[in-house]
């Protein structure tokens, strides 16, 4: 059997649109409040921005996934809602520290360049 060569880098456009369409057509993003089972919901906080990913990020995701799957196995009507940092305060703090280390600031950079 010939081996398929894997690409050196991930090309999101090659797969994500197909999966997005599959999830949308399955109703994955529209939970049914009338579905049987006791409601159970989890709002996932956004990851802390520390400048680099670490095992804690993976652990948090795995832990929440385990809890959600367990509750579904128990027959609960589960909604798992990812959270977002709408104001990006943590990201802004990291960027400001990097700019300061470079001898600059967000004010010196200007609004458009900073955003």
PEFENPE-V474010 format. One record per residue. RES is the residue in one letter. PSI is psi in degrees with one decimal (999 if undefined). Layout:
# PEFENPE-V474010
RES&PSI + RES&PSI
This chain:
# PEFENPE-V474010
X&127.5 + X&143.2 + X&137.7 + X&131.9 + X&129.7 + X&141.6 + X&153.3 + X&-31.7 + X&155.9 + X&130.8 + X&97.1 + X&-33.9 + X&-25.6 + X&-24.7 + X&-32.1 + X&-37.6 + X&-36.7 + X&-45.4 + X&-37.7 + X&-45.0 + X&-41.5 + X&-43.1 + X&-42.7 + X&-42.9 + X&-21.8 + X&-9.8 + X&17.2 + X&-28.3 + X&7.4 + X&83.6 + X&150.2 + X&108.4 + X&-18.4 + X&1.0 + X&150.3 + X&156.8 + X&150.2 + X&136.0 + X&142.0 + X&125.8 + X&149.6 + X&127.1 + X&116.8 + X&122.1 + X&153.2 + X&153.0 + X&148.9 + X&138.0 + X&109.8 + X&-3.6 + X&-21.3 + X&146.4 + X&149.2 + X&178.1 + X&-25.6 + X&-36.5 + X&-46.6 + X&-40.7 + X&-44.4 + X&-46.0 + X&-45.5 + X&-39.9 + X&-47.6 + X&-41.4 + X&-41.1 + X&-44.6 + X&-45.4 + X&-46.8 + X&-39.4 + X&-44.0 + X&-36.2 + X&-40.9 + X&-29.1 + X&1.5 + X&10.1 + X&152.0 + X&99.3 + X&134.3 + X&121.0 + X&109.3 + X&112.1 + X&137.4 + X&163.2 + X&154.8 + X&88.6 + X&-26.5 + X&-10.7 + X&36.4 + X&-42.4 + X&-41.5 + X&-42.9 + X&-41.6 + X&-44.1 + X&-46.1 + X&-40.5 + X&-38.6 + X&-41.5 + X&-42.2 + X&-41.2 + X&-41.0 + X&-27.8 + X&2.0 + X&27.0 + X&-175.3 + X&167.2 + X&-31.7 + X&-42.0 + X&-33.8 + X&-36.4 + X&153.4 + X&-51.6 + X&-43.7 + X&-36.6 + X&-40.6 + X&999
